[in-house]
Structures are given as structure tokens and as C-alpha cells.
Amino acid sequence: MRDNEVIDIVPEFTVNMNGAQIKKCCASCKYHDALDDKGHRLCTYDGAKKVVFKSEVCKHWEISDAINIIRTNGHGV
């Protein structure tokens, strides 16, 4: 890769139990935690508190309970 080369990252999506399309990222994961006192987003997988980016998604991603119950306005996916 050259310094001026741009890499497109295609986000991964899933559908929750109500048919709403959900982006897989730290913010929709059951392991994300509130921001720390420095404003860093935290991952609590395995009991650790690792600093992560909000758009980061890892192999441990699982949909959070709050995200899993989101409904759309009847438009479906």
C-alpha cells in the first residue's frame, strides 16, 4: 500500500430480532462500556477494559440487548 492510497472499509451489518438492520460495531455490541474519564470507549469482553474505536468490530461481537429490541417504523429491511 502506498501512502496516498485509500482503502475502503465496508461495514458489516446484521438484522436484529425485529428485522431492523444493525451495523456491527463497538456501539452495538453487548461488551461495550460507557466512556472512561478520558472519553475513551471501552470493551469489557473477558472482564478486561480495553480502549477501542467506536466503529471497531471484533470476532467477539454480539448484539446488545438494547440494540436487539430496536424496531423500525414498519418498513422492515
N, C-alpha and C positions, 0 to 999 in steps of 0.2 A: 504494500500500500504506500502510495506517495503522500507527502504532507498535505497537498491540496485536494486529495481525493475524498469524496464524501461517500459515506456508507449509509444506505437506507436501512433503518431498523423497522421491520414490520411487526406491529404489536400483535400479541396473541389474545384472542377473545374466547369466551365460553358463554354458555347460556345458563342462567340460574333456574331454580325450581319453578319460577313463574314465567319463564320464557323470555326474560329480559336479557339483552346482550350485555355482557360484563367484560371489561378489559382486565386481563390478568396482570396485576402489578402489586407492588407492596401495599398500596392503599386499599385494595380489595381483598387482601389476604387475612386469614384468621390469626396469623402470627405477628401482624404489625402492632406496634405500640404507639402511644402518644409521643409527641416530640419531647426530646430531653430539654434540659435548661439552656442548651446552646442552639436549639432549633433543629437538631438532627432527628431524622426519622429512625426508629429502632425496630429491629426484627427480634422476636423473642423465641424463635424456633430453638428447641433443645434447652430452653431456660436461659440461654445467653441473651445479651442485649447488644446486638451488632448494629452499627450505623450503616444504613443503606440509602440509596436514592429512591425517591417516590415512584419512579417509573420502573424500578428494578423488579424482576421476577426471577425466582429461582426454582429449582426442582422440588422444593418443599411447599410450593404454593398450594393453598387450599382456600376455597371461598369462605369468607367470614359469614357468620350467622346473619348479621345486619344486611350484608350485600345480597345474601341468598334469598331474602324475602322481598326485595325491591320488585315493584310491579311497574309495568309500562301503562300508558293510557289506553290500553286495549288494542294497540297497534301491532303487538307481537314483534317477532324478529323476522 
